[in-house]
Amino acid sequence: MSVNRRTFLKRATATAVAFGAARLAPATTTQALPAHADLVPLLIETERDRLLERLVGRIRNGLDFPTLLGRRVAAAAKRRAPHRRL
């Protein structure tokens, strides 16, 4: 299923509201948190079947939602294919 930018932003906003991200600290950059520097490659390279299990492990080890959301956006930006010309 192909997701466009508008759909992604709607879902990300709904998720952020559901988890109360507005009350949490903003996501930090990769340089500020080297413990989670490998999260973007993990999101890009891990198969869908195993990704949830690995993310749950990271969350149990202290990964917070704003950091996860920030890394997810970074991974989506890296994987983004150029727009097709119509």
Secondary structure by P-SEA (a helix, b strand, c coil): ccccaaaaaaaaaaaaaaaccccccccccccccccccaaaaaacccccccaaaaaaaaaaacccaaaaaaaaaaaaaaaccccccc
